[in-house]
Amino acid sequence: MDDPFVAATNSHTAQNGQPWYQRTLTPLHMSQTHALKMLLERGHLKPLDPRPLLNPLPVRHDPTQYCSFHQQHGHHTDSCLRLRHEIQNLIDNKVIAPPKLNETTNPLPAHNQIPPPPRNINHIQTLPP
């Protein structure tokens, strides 16, 4: 049985038929490069087979950037729209849970803690009225 989650999708529409630019994307709280690595390790995604480059190259093509999902140069993995939509498909199909903010790697200050007092206080000058 073929895995439906690695099948190619139309790059102009989301899985639900919406245009890609109208789709609401779940925050990942991590780089797409890191997300791809995790999803590859767990078998939820696989890199696309490289395809011949368009001739002429699109204006946005950057030969210095490499996309691990497309396995070719042209853009960076972190800015790959196809990968972002494939990850969202996994979330929408409940194959993976929406990622949560990891407080260990991205800690936010606690709102109920009082900061420690400063070690020293510089001279405070009072200005005349």
TIMI-2910 file (N, C-alpha, C, CB; in pm, 1 decimal, decimal comma, always signed):
<rs>
+----------+----------+----------+----------+----------+----------+----------+----------+----------+----------+----------+----------+------+
!      n_x !      n_y !      n_z !     ca_x !     ca_y !     ca_z !      c_x !      c_y !      c_z !     cb_x !     cb_y !     cb_z ! resn !
+----------+----------+----------+----------+----------+----------+----------+----------+----------+----------+----------+----------+------+
!    +84,9 !   -118,8 !     +0,0 !     +0,0 !     +0,0 !     +0,0 !    +88,7 !   +124,2 !     +0,0 !    -96,2 !     +0,4 !   +122,9 !  Met !
!    +61,5 !   +217,1 !    -88,2 !   +139,7 !   +340,3 !    -96,1 !   +111,0 !   +429,3 !    +23,1 !   +110,1 !   +415,1 !   -226,2 !  Asp !
!   +213,4 !   +502,5 !    +67,3 !   +198,0 !   +595,9 !   +178,5 !   +142,1 !   +726,7 !   +123,2 !   +334,4 !   +619,4 !   +253,0 !  Asp !
!    +21,3 !   +766,4 !   +163,8 !    -41,3 !   +886,3 !   +107,0 !    +26,5 !  +1015,2 !   +149,5 !   -185,8 !   +891,7 !   +146,1 !  Pro !
!   +113,6 !  +1010,3 !   +250,6 !   +172,0 !  +1132,3 !   +302,7 !   +298,9 !  +1173,6 !   +230,2 !   +200,5 !  +1116,3 !   +447,6 !  Phe !
!   +350,0 !  +1090,9 !   +139,4 !   +467,2 !  +1129,3 !    +63,3 !   +433,3 !  +1154,9 !    -83,2 !   +573,6 !  +1022,2 !    +74,2 !  Val !
!   +306,7 !  +1141,2 !   -116,4 !   +263,6 !  +1165,2 !   -253,4 !   +274,2 !  +1313,5 !   -286,3 !   +119,5 !  +1115,4 !   -274,8 !  Ala !
!   +302,2 !  +1342,1 !   -409,9 !   +312,6 !  +1481,8 !   -453,2 !   +176,4 !  +1548,6 !   -445,0 !   +368,6 !  +1491,2 !   -597,1 !  Ala !
!   +177,8 !  +1675,8 !   -407,1 !    +54,5 !  +1754,1 !   -405,7 !    +71,3 !  +1869,8 !   -502,4 !    +20,6 !  +1805,3 !   -261,8 !  Thr !
!    -39,4 !  +1924,9 !   -544,1 !    -34,8 !  +2040,5 !   -632,1 !    +27,9 !  +2156,3 !   -555,3 !   -177,1 !  +2077,7 !   -684,6 !  Asn !
!   +131,7 !  +2215,6 !   -607,3 !   +202,1 !  +2320,9 !   -535,4 !   +122,7 !  +2450,6 !   -529,0 !   +335,3 !  +2346,5 !   -599,9 !  Ser !
!    +11,7 !  +2459,9 !   -601,4 !    -66,6 !  +2583,2 !   -602,3 !   -188,8 !  +2576,9 !   -511,4 !   -110,3 !  +2614,6 !   -742,7 !  His !
!   -222,1 !  +2457,2 !   -462,4 !   -336,1 !  +2446,3 !   -372,6 !   -297,5 !  +2365,3 !   -250,4 !   -456,5 !  +2382,6 !   -444,1 !  Thr !
!   -360,4 !  +2398,1 !   -138,6 !   -340,7 !  +2321,3 !    -16,3 !   -421,1 !  +2192,9 !    -28,8 !   -383,2 !  +2403,0 !   +110,6 !  Ala !
!   -403,5 !  +2104,2 !    +65,3 !   -472,4 !  +1975,1 !    +62,1 !   -623,2 !  +1992,7 !    +60,7 !   -431,4 !  +1890,0 !   +181,5 !  Gln !
!   -674,2 !  +2097,4 !   +126,3 !   -819,0 !  +2117,9 !   +132,3 !   -871,5 !  +2197,6 !    +13,2 !   -855,9 !  +2188,9 !   +261,1 !  Asn !
!   -788,9 !  +2222,4 !    -87,3 !   -832,7 !  +2291,8 !   -206,7 !   -815,2 !  +2442,0 !   -203,1 !   -973,0 !  +2261,2 !   -231,1 !  Gly !
!   -777,4 !  +2498,2 !    -87,2 !   -754,4 !  +2642,0 !    -78,3 !   -627,3 !  +2678,2 !   -154,2 !   -744,5 !  +2687,5 !    +69,5 !  Gln !
!   -621,2 !  +2798,8 !   -209,5 !   -492,8 !  +2844,0 !   -263,7 !   -389,4 !  +2845,7 !   -151,9 !   -505,7 !  +2984,9 !   -329,0 !  Pro !
!   -265,6 !  +2810,5 !   -182,6 !   -161,2 !  +2799,2 !    -79,9 !   -142,5 !  +2926,9 !     -0,3 !    -30,4 !  +2761,0 !   -143,4 !  Trp !
!   -163,2 !  +3041,5 !    -63,6 !   -139,4 !  +3168,0 !     +5,4 !   -251,6 !  +3202,9 !   +103,5 !   -123,5 !  +3279,8 !    -96,0 !  Tyr !
!   -363,8 !  +3130,3 !   +102,0 !   -473,3 !  +3154,4 !   +196,4 !   -474,6 !  +3052,6 !   +310,0 !   -606,7 !  +3151,4 !   +123,5 !  Gln !
!   -384,8 !  +2958,4 !   +307,6 !   -382,9 !  +2852,0 !   +407,2 !   -326,4 !  +2902,8 !   +539,8 !   -300,6 !  +2732,9 !   +356,5 !  Arg !
!   -390,3 !  +2862,2 !   +649,2 !   -340,0 !  +2895,6 !   +781,6 !   -241,6 !  +2787,6 !   +823,1 !   -456,1 !  +2909,2 !   +885,2 !  Thr !
!   -117,6 !  +2829,1 !   +852,4 !    -12,5 !  +2734,6 !   +887,7 !    +10,9 !  +2736,3 !  +1038,4 !   +117,8 !  +2767,5 !   +812,5 !  Leu !
!    +21,0 !  +2619,8 !  +1096,6 !    +47,4 !  +2605,6 !  +1239,0 !   +191,3 !  +2645,7 !  +1267,8 !    +20,3 !  +2460,7 !  +1286,2 !  Thr !
!   +215,6 !  +2727,1 !  +1371,5 !   +354,7 !  +2761,5 !  +1405,4 !   +434,4 !  +2635,6 !  +1439,0 !   +359,1 !  +2860,5 !  +1524,5 !  Pro !
!   +557,0 !  +2628,6 !  +1389,4 !   +640,9 !  +2511,2 !  +1412,7 !   +727,8 !  +2524,3 !  +1537,2 !   +728,5 !  +2486,4 !  +1292,8 !  Leu !
!   +760,6 !  +2646,3 !  +1577,6 !   +848,3 !  +2671,6 !  +1692,2 !   +985,7 !  +2607,9 !  +1673,9 !   +783,9 !  +2619,3 !  +1820,1 !  His !
!  +1026,9 !  +2587,3 !  +1550,4 !  +1159,0 !  +2533,5 !  +1517,1 !  +1183,8 !  +2561,8 !  +1370,0 !  +1168,9 !  +2379,2 !  +1548,2 !  Met !
!  +1307,0 !  +2548,1 !  +1328,3 !  +1337,1 !  +2569,1 !  +1186,8 !  +1279,7 !  +2454,1 !  +1105,0 !  +1490,1 !  +2581,6 !  +1163,8 !  Ser !
!  +1252,7 !  +2481,3 !   +979,3 !  +1204,5 !  +2374,6 !   +890,8 !  +1313,6 !  +2270,4 !   +870,6 !  +1159,4 !  +2432,3 !   +754,3 !  Gln !
!  +1439,7 !  +2310,5 !   +875,2 !  +1549,9 !  +2215,9 !   +862,6 !  +1542,7 !  +2114,2 !   +976,1 !  +1686,4 !  +2289,4 !   +863,2 !  Thr !
!  +1522,0 !  +2163,4 !  +1098,7 !  +1512,9 !  +2073,4 !  +1214,2 !  +1387,1 !  +1986,9 !  +1205,5 !  +1513,0 !  +2154,2 !  +1346,0 !  His !
!  +1275,0 !  +2046,7 !  +1166,3 !  +1150,4 !  +1970,6 !  +1152,8 !  +1165,5 !  +1859,7 !  +1049,0 !  +1034,2 !  +2064,0 !  +1113,8 !  Ala !
!  +1229,6 !  +1891,0 !   +935,7 !  +1250,5 !  +1790,5 !   +831,6 !  +1334,2 !  +1675,2 !   +885,4 !  +1318,6 !  +1853,2 !   +708,3 !  Leu !
!  +1440,4 !  +1707,8 !   +956,4 !  +1527,5 !  +1603,7 !  +1012,4 !  +1447,3 !  +1510,1 !  +1103,2 !  +1644,9 !  +1667,5 !  +1091,3 !  Lys !
!  +1365,1 !  +1567,4 !  +1190,6 !  +1284,4 !  +1486,2 !  +1281,6 !  +1183,0 !  +1400,8 !  +1205,5 !  +1212,2 !  +1575,8 !  +1382,3 !  Met !
!  +1117,7 !  +1459,3 !  +1105,1 !  +1015,3 !  +1386,2 !  +1030,0 !  +1076,0 !  +1277,8 !   +941,8 !   +934,2 !  +1482,5 !   +944,4 !  Leu !
!  +1198,2 !  +1299,3 !   +892,5 !  +1268,2 !  +1195,8 !   +816,6 !  +1303,6 !  +1078,7 !   +907,4 !  +1395,5 !  +1253,0 !   +750,8 !  Leu !
!  +1356,4 !  +1109,6 !  +1027,1 !  +1394,4 !  +1004,7 !  +1122,5 !  +1275,6 !   +919,8 !  +1162,6 !  +1457,5 !  +1066,1 !  +1246,5 !  Glu !
!  +1157,7 !   +980,7 !  +1170,7 !  +1037,3 !   +908,7 !  +1213,0 !   +961,5 !   +846,4 !  +1095,5 !   +945,2 !  +1002,6 !  +1288,8 !  Arg !
!  +1009,6 !   +868,6 !   +974,5 !   +947,6 !   +807,6 !   +857,7 !   +821,3 !   +875,4 !   +809,2 !   +917,4 !   +667,9 !   +886,8 !  Gly !
!   +794,8 !   +998,8 !   +853,6 !   +673,5 !  +1069,2 !   +810,9 !   +691,4 !  +1141,0 !   +677,8 !   +631,8 !  +1169,0 !   +916,7 !  His !
!   +812,9 !  +1174,9 !   +642,4 !   +842,8 !  +1240,3 !   +515,0 !   +965,0 !  +1175,4 !   +453,4 !   +865,4 !  +1392,6 !   +533,9 !  Leu !
!   +980,3 !  +1193,3 !   +325,8 !  +1103,7 !  +1155,3 !   +258,5 !  +1137,2 !  +1267,3 !   +160,8 !  +1090,1 !  +1016,0 !   +185,3 !  Lys !
!  +1266,1 !  +1287,8 !   +134,1 !  +1302,9 !  +1394,2 !    +39,3 !  +1244,3 !  +1365,9 !    -98,6 !  +1456,5 !  +1407,9 !    +29,8 !  Pro !
!  +1219,1 !  +1472,1 !   -170,6 !  +1170,7 !  +1458,6 !   -307,7 !  +1285,6 !  +1415,4 !   -397,4 !  +1108,5 !  +1591,3 !   -358,2 !  Leu !
!  +1253,4 !  +1348,0 !   -504,9 !  +1356,4 !  +1315,9 !   -603,6 !  +1393,8 !  +1444,0 !   -676,4 !  +1307,5 !  +1206,2 !   -704,3 !  Asp !
!  +1524,1 !  +1468,3 !   -696,2 !  +1564,9 !  +1590,2 !   -768,0 !  +1505,9 !  +1590,8 !   -909,0 !  +1719,8 !  +1601,1 !   -774,7 !  Pro !
!  +1469,8 !  +1709,2 !   -954,4 !  +1413,2 !  +1726,4 !  -1088,0 !  +1502,8 !  +1819,5 !  -1167,5 !  +1268,0 !  +1781,8 !  -1081,1 !  Arg !
!  +1496,7 !  +1812,3 !  -1298,0 !  +1575,6 !  +1906,9 !  -1377,9 !  +1531,8 !  +2050,3 !  -1348,7 !  +1561,2 !  +1876,1 !  -1529,3 !  Pro !
!  +1627,6 !  +2141,0 !  -1348,1 !  +1596,9 !  +2281,6 !  -1324,5 !  +1526,3 !  +2340,4 !  -1445,6 !  +1725,0 !  +2361,0 !  -1293,0 !  Leu !
!  +1442,7 !  +2439,0 !  -1420,6 !  +1371,6 !  +2507,1 !  -1528,3 !  +1470,9 !  +2586,0 !  -1612,7 !  +1261,5 !  +2600,4 !  -1471,7 !  Leu !
!  +1438,1 !  +2600,9 !  -1738,8 !  +1521,7 !  +2681,2 !  -1827,8 !  +1430,0 !  +2777,3 !  -1901,2 !  +1603,3 !  +2591,4 !  -1928,4 !  Asn !
!  +1440,3 !  +2906,3 !  -1875,9 !  +1537,6 !  +2974,7 !  -1791,4 !  +1503,4 !  +2957,2 !  -1642,8 !  +1543,6 !  +3124,2 !  -1827,4 !  Pro !
!  +1603,3 !  +2977,7 !  -1558,7 !  +1583,6 !  +2967,7 !  -1414,3 !  +1491,2 !  +3077,7 !  -1366,1 !  +1717,7 !  +2974,8 !  -1340,5 !  Leu !
!  +1407,4 !  +3048,1 !  -1265,9 !  +1322,3 !  +3153,2 !  -1209,3 !  +1408,4 !  +3264,8 !  -1149,3 !  +1227,5 !  +3094,5 !  -1101,4 !  Pro !
!  +1355,1 !  +3384,2 !  -1145,0 !  +1428,2 !  +3499,2 !  -1091,4 !  +1469,2 !  +3474,4 !   -946,8 !  +1343,0 !  +3626,8 !  -1101,1 !  Val !
!  +1385,8 !  +3406,9 !   -870,1 !  +1414,1 !  +3384,2 !   -728,0 !  +1513,7 !  +3269,9 !   -703,7 !  +1284,9 !  +3354,5 !   -654,7 !  Arg !
!  +1557,1 !  +3198,4 !   -806,5 !  +1651,5 !  +3087,9 !   -791,2 !  +1785,0 !  +3140,1 !   -738,1 !  +1671,9 !  +3014,3 !   -925,9 !  His !
!  +1833,4 !  +3079,6 !   -629,6 !  +1960,2 !  +3118,9 !   -568,6 !  +2051,3 !  +2996,9 !   -564,7 !  +1938,7 !  +3177,7 !   -425,0 !  Asp !
!  +2150,3 !  +2990,3 !   -653,1 !  +2236,0 !  +2871,6 !   -659,2 !  +2322,4 !  +2852,2 !   -534,7 !  +2324,6 !  +2879,9 !   -780,1 !  Pro !
!  +2328,9 !  +2951,6 !   -446,7 !  +2408,2 !  +2936,7 !   -323,8 !  +2327,3 !  +2871,8 !   -211,4 !  +2460,3 !  +3073,1 !   -277,8 !  Thr !
!  +2196,0 !  +2855,8 !   -230,1 !  +2109,8 !  +2798,8 !   -127,4 !  +2072,7 !  +2655,1 !   -164,2 !  +1982,7 !  +2884,8 !   -109,0 !  Gln !
!  +2067,8 !  +2566,8 !    -63,9 !  +2035,4 !  +2425,7 !    -87,1 !  +1913,9 !  +2385,4 !     -5,2 !  +2155,4 !  +2335,6 !    -52,4 !  Tyr !
!  +1823,1 !  +2314,5 !    -67,4 !  +1703,8 !  +2263,4 !     +1,2 !  +1718,6 !  +2112,4 !    +18,6 !  +1572,9 !  +2297,8 !    -78,8 !  Cys !
!  +1723,1 !  +2068,6 !   +142,8 !  +1737,0 !  +1925,7 !   +172,4 !  +1612,1 !  +1846,9 !   +133,0 !  +1766,1 !  +1905,6 !   +320,8 !  Ser !
!  +1496,5 !  +1912,2 !   +131,7 !  +1372,8 !  +1844,3 !    +92,9 !  +1369,5 !  +1820,9 !    -57,9 !  +1250,0 !  +1926,3 !   +136,8 !  Phe !
!  +1406,1 !  +1920,5 !   -136,5 !  +1409,9 !  +1906,7 !   -281,8 !  +1538,1 !  +1839,4 !   -330,2 !  +1395,8 !  +2042,6 !   -347,0 !  His !
!  +1640,1 !  +1832,8 !   -244,8 !  +1770,7 !  +1776,1 !   -277,4 !  +1833,9 !  +1846,3 !   -397,2 !  +1757,7 !  +1626,8 !   -305,4 !  Gln !
!  +1824,1 !  +1979,0 !   -397,2 !  +1889,5 !  +2056,3 !   -502,2 !  +1899,4 !  +2201,8 !   -461,3 !  +1814,0 !  +2043,3 !   -635,0 !  Gln !
!  +1979,6 !  +2275,9 !   -535,1 !  +2000,4 !  +2417,8 !   -507,9 !  +1886,0 !  +2500,3 !   -564,9 !  +2134,4 !  +2465,0 !   -566,3 !  His !
!  +1868,9 !  +2619,5 !   -507,8 !  +1766,6 !  +2711,0 !   -557,2 !  +1704,8 !  +2792,3 !   -445,1 !  +1658,7 !  +2634,4 !   -630,2 !  Gly !
!  +1686,5 !  +2731,0 !   -329,5 !  +1634,2 !  +2798,9 !   -210,8 !  +1678,2 !  +2717,4 !    -89,5 !  +1476,3 !  +2814,2 !   -216,5 !  His !
!  +1665,9 !  +2776,6 !    +28,6 !  +1706,4 !  +2708,8 !   +151,4 !  +1590,1 !  +2626,4 !   +206,6 !  +1755,2 !  +2811,1 !   +256,7 !  His !
!  +1622,6 !  +2520,3 !   +276,3 !  +1521,3 !  +2433,8 !   +337,0 !  +1426,8 !  +2513,9 !   +425,9 !  +1587,9 !  +2322,4 !   +418,4 !  Thr !
!  +1480,1 !  +2611,3 !   +499,9 !  +1396,9 !  +2689,1 !   +591,8 !  +1297,2 !  +2779,7 !   +520,8 !  +1484,3 !  +2772,2 !   +681,1 !  Asp !
!  +1316,1 !  +2804,2 !   +391,7 !  +1220,5 !  +2887,5 !   +317,5 !  +1144,8 !  +2807,0 !   +212,1 !  +1293,2 !  +3004,3 !   +250,6 !  Ser !
!  +1145,2 !  +2675,3 !   +225,2 !  +1080,1 !  +2587,4 !   +127,1 !   +929,5 !  +2581,8 !   +152,5 !  +1140,7 !  +2444,8 !   +132,5 !  Cys !
!   +852,6 !  +2641,1 !    +63,0 !   +706,5 !  +2641,2 !    +77,7 !   +647,6 !  +2501,6 !    +62,4 !   +643,4 !  +2734,9 !    -24,5 !  Leu !
!   +700,9 !  +2423,2 !    -26,5 !   +649,6 !  +2286,5 !    -46,1 !   +664,0 !  +2206,4 !    +83,0 !   +724,6 !  +2215,3 !   -162,4 !  Arg !
!   +781,9 !  +2214,6 !   +146,8 !   +803,8 !  +2143,9 !   +271,9 !   +707,1 !  +2193,1 !   +379,0 !   +948,6 !  +2161,3 !   +318,6 !  Leu !
!   +688,6 !  +2323,9 !   +387,2 !   +600,0 !  +2380,6 !   +489,7 !   +457,8 !  +2327,6 !   +473,8 !   +600,1 !  +2534,6 !   +482,2 !  Arg !
!   +412,1 !  +2316,5 !   +350,2 !   +277,2 !  +2264,8 !   +325,9 !   +269,7 !  +2114,2 !   +350,8 !   +233,5 !  +2296,3 !   +182,6 !  His !
!   +376,1 !  +2041,2 !   +321,6 !   +376,9 !  +1897,3 !   +350,5 !   +369,6 !  +1873,6 !   +501,3 !   +503,8 !  +1830,4 !   +291,7 !  Glu !
!   +441,4 !  +1955,7 !   +579,2 !   +434,9 !  +1944,5 !   +725,0 !   +293,7 !  +1977,3 !   +772,8 !   +538,6 !  +2038,7 !   +792,5 !  Ile !
!   +233,1 !  +2081,2 !   +714,9 !    +96,2 !  +2117,5 !   +754,5 !     -1,3 !  +2005,8 !   +718,5 !    +53,1 !  +2249,7 !   +686,9 !  Gln !
!    +19,7 !  +1937,4 !   +606,1 !    -65,6 !  +1823,7 !   +570,3 !    -59,2 !  +1715,6 !   +678,2 !    -23,5 !  +1765,3 !   +433,7 !  Asn !
!    +61,2 !  +1689,5 !   +729,6 !    +76,2 !  +1589,3 !   +835,7 !     -0,2 !  +1631,2 !   +961,4 !   +225,2 !  +1567,9 !   +868,9 !  Leu !
!     +5,0 !  +1760,2 !   +993,4 !    -67,5 !  +1811,2 !  +1109,9 !   -217,9 !  +1801,6 !  +1085,2 !    -26,5 !  +1958,1 !  +1140,7 !  Ile !
!   -264,1 !  +1846,6 !   +968,2 !   -407,6 !  +1845,1 !   +937,0 !   -464,8 !  +1703,1 !   +936,0 !   -432,3 !  +1911,5 !   +801,5 !  Asp !
!   -384,3 !  +1606,0 !   +891,0 !   -428,6 !  +1466,6 !   +886,0 !   -407,2 !  +1393,4 !  +1018,3 !   -355,7 !  +1393,5 !   +775,2 !  Asn !
!   -361,6 !  +1467,9 !  +1120,2 !   -338,9 !  +1413,6 !  +1254,3 !   -237,0 !  +1299,8 !  +1254,6 !   -469,9 !  +1364,6 !  +1313,1 !  Lys !
!   -144,5 !  +1303,7 !  +1158,9 !    -33,3 !  +1209,3 !  +1156,9 !    +68,4 !  +1250,5 !  +1262,9 !    +32,6 !  +1203,3 !  +1015,8 !  Val !
!    +85,3 !  +1380,7 !  +1278,8 !   +169,2 !  +1434,9 !  +1385,0 !    +87,7 !  +1539,0 !  +1460,5 !   +301,5 !  +1496,9 !  +1327,7 !  Ile !
!   +122,5 !  +1557,7 !  +1586,2 !    +55,7 !  +1660,2 !  +1666,3 !   +117,4 !  +1795,3 !  +1634,2 !    +66,6 !  +1629,1 !  +1818,7 !  Ala !
!    +40,1 !  +1902,0 !  +1647,0 !   +100,2 !  +2034,6 !  +1626,2 !   +214,8 !  +2054,3 !  +1725,8 !     -6,8 !  +2147,9 !  +1642,1 !  Pro !
!   +329,8 !  +2101,9 !  +1679,3 !   +442,8 !  +2119,4 !  +1770,2 !   +411,1 !  +2223,0 !  +1876,9 !   +568,2 !  +2160,3 !  +1692,8 !  Pro !
!   +463,4 !  +2199,3 !  +1995,5 !   +446,6 !  +2292,9 !  +2105,5 !   +579,5 !  +2361,5 !  +2131,0 !   +395,3 !  +2221,3 !  +2233,5 !  Lys !
!   +572,6 !  +2478,7 !  +2187,4 !   +692,4 !  +2553,3 !  +2222,9 !   +768,6 !  +2474,7 !  +2327,4 !   +657,6 !  +2695,3 !  +2274,5 !  Leu !
!   +895,6 !  +2447,8 !  +2301,1 !   +980,1 !  +2373,7 !  +2393,5 !  +1046,4 !  +2472,6 !  +2487,5 !  +1086,0 !  +2288,7 !  +2317,9 !  Asn !
!  +1003,0 !  +2473,7 !  +2611,4 !  +1054,3 !  +2571,0 !  +2707,6 !  +1198,5 !  +2543,6 !  +2745,9 !   +968,5 !  +2571,8 !  +2831,4 !  Glu !
!  +1249,0 !  +2425,1 !  +2720,6 !  +1388,2 !  +2394,7 !  +2751,6 !  +1480,9 !  +2462,4 !  +2651,8 !  +1411,6 !  +2243,1 !  +2751,9 !  Thr !
!  +1446,6 !  +2455,0 !  +2524,6 !  +1532,4 !  +2513,1 !  +2422,3 !  +1496,0 !  +2656,8 !  +2389,2 !  +1526,2 !  +2430,1 !  +2297,8 !  Thr !
!  +1375,2 !  +2698,9 !  +2423,4 !  +1332,8 !  +2834,2 !  +2395,9 !  +1260,4 !  +2889,0 !  +2518,8 !  +1242,2 !  +2839,4 !  +2270,2 !  Asn !
!  +1333,2 !  +2907,7 !  +2629,6 !  +1265,1 !  +2947,8 !  +2752,8 !  +1214,6 !  +3091,0 !  +2747,3 !  +1357,9 !  +2931,5 !  +2870,7 !  Pro !
!  +1101,2 !  +3112,2 !  +2806,6 !  +1045,2 !  +3244,8 !  +2822,5 !  +1050,1 !  +3277,8 !  +2970,8 !   +899,2 !  +3253,4 !  +2766,0 !  Leu !
!  +1070,2 !  +3403,1 !  +3007,2 !  +1075,4 !  +3436,0 !  +3149,4 !   +940,7 !  +3411,1 !  +3216,1 !  +1117,9 !  +3581,7 !  +3169,1 !  Pro !
!   +946,4 !  +3361,7 !  +3340,0 !   +823,1 !  +3340,8 !  +3415,5 !   +766,4 !  +3476,1 !  +3453,8 !   +847,9 !  +3253,2 !  +3541,8 !  Ala !
!   +636,4 !  +3491,2 !  +3440,7 !   +573,3 !  +3619,8 !  +3468,7 !   +553,5 !  +3643,9 !  +3618,2 !   +440,1 !  +3628,1 !  +3397,9 !  His !
!   +563,7 !  +3538,8 !  +3698,2 !   +538,4 !  +3554,1 !  +3840,2 !   +666,7 !  +3565,8 !  +3923,6 !   +456,9 !  +3438,0 !  +3889,1 !  Asn !
!   +781,3 !  +3574,3 !  +3858,4 !   +906,8 !  +3584,5 !  +3931,9 !   +955,9 !  +3727,9 !  +3934,7 !  +1012,8 !  +3493,8 !  +3870,3 !  Gln !
!  +1007,2 !  +3767,3 !  +4048,6 !  +1064,6 !  +3900,3 !  +4064,5 !  +1212,8 !  +3890,0 !  +4032,1 !  +1041,2 !  +3957,0 !  +4209,3 !  Ile !
!  +1264,7 !  +3977,0 !  +3947,9 !  +1406,7 !  +3967,0 !  +3913,8 !  +1492,7 !  +3996,2 !  +4036,8 !  +1442,3 !  +4064,2 !  +3798,7 !  Pro !
!  +1611,5 !  +3937,5 !  +4043,3 !  +1698,4 !  +3963,5 !  +4157,4 !  +1741,6 !  +4109,3 !  +4159,5 !  +1821,0 !  +3871,8 !  +4153,7 !  Pro !
!  +1771,7 !  +4162,1 !  +4277,5 !  +1815,9 !  +4301,9 !  +4284,6 !  +1952,5 !  +4317,7 !  +4218,5 !  +1821,8 !  +4350,0 !  +4431,6 !  Pro !
!  +1981,7 !  +4436,3 !  +4168,6 !  +2112,0 !  +4456,5 !  +4106,4 !  +2223,3 !  +4442,3 !  +4210,9 !  +2118,6 !  +4595,5 !  +4038,5 !  Pro !
!  +2341,7 !  +4402,1 !  +4164,1 !  +2454,2 !  +4383,5 !  +4255,2 !  +2505,7 !  +4515,3 !  +4309,5 !  +2566,2 !  +4310,0 !  +4185,5 !  Arg !
!  +2500,0 !  +4618,0 !  +4230,2 !  +2541,4 !  +4749,8 !  +4278,4 !  +2451,7 !  +4854,6 !  +4215,6 !  +2691,2 !  +4778,0 !  +4245,6 !  Asn !
!  +2440,7 !  +4964,6 !  +4283,0 !  +2358,0 !  +5073,8 !  +4233,4 !  +2451,2 !  +5189,0 !  +4200,3 !  +2248,3 !  +5116,5 !  +4338,1 !  Ile !
!  +2438,1 !  +5236,8 !  +4080,3 !  +2516,6 !  +5353,6 !  +4040,7 !  +2459,2 !  +5477,7 !  +4107,5 !  +2518,3 !  +5370,1 !  +3886,3 !  Asn !
!  +2536,9 !  +5580,8 !  +4108,5 !  +2495,4 !  +5705,8 !  +4171,3 !  +2368,0 !  +5758,1 !  +4105,2 !  +2607,9 !  +5811,1 !  +4162,4 !  His !
!  +2271,1 !  +5794,6 !  +4185,0 !  +2146,2 !  +5852,4 !  +4136,0 !  +2153,2 !  +6002,3 !  +4161,2 !  +2020,3 !  +5787,9 !  +4205,9 !  Ile !
!  +2142,1 !  +6077,1 !  +4058,1 !  +2150,7 !  +6222,2 !  +4070,1 !  +2011,3 !  +6281,4 !  +4064,2 !  +2240,1 !  +6282,0 !  +3959,1 !  Gln !
!  +1983,1 !  +6370,7 !  +4157,9 !  +1855,7 !  +6439,3 !  +4158,5 !  +1873,9 !  +6572,8 !  +4087,7 !  +1802,2 !  +6458,7 !  +4303,4 !  Thr !
!  +1789,6 !  +6598,1 !  +3993,5 !  +1798,4 !  +6722,4 !  +3918,4 !  +1723,2 !  +6833,0 !  +3993,3 !  +1741,5 !  +6704,2 !  +3775,1 !  Leu !
!  +1778,0 !  +6954,9 !  +3993,3 !  +1706,7 !  +7064,9 !  +4058,5 !  +1577,4 !  +7097,4 !  +3983,4 !  +1796,7 !  +7190,1 !  +4066,6 !  Pro !
!  +1478,4 !  +7150,8 !  +4058,6 !  +1349,6 !  +7182,6 !  +3993,2 !  +1357,6 !  +7294,4 !  +3894,5 !  +1247,9 !  +7217,5 !  +4094,9 !  Pro !
+----------+----------+----------+----------+----------+----------+----------+----------+----------+----------+----------+----------+------+
</rs>
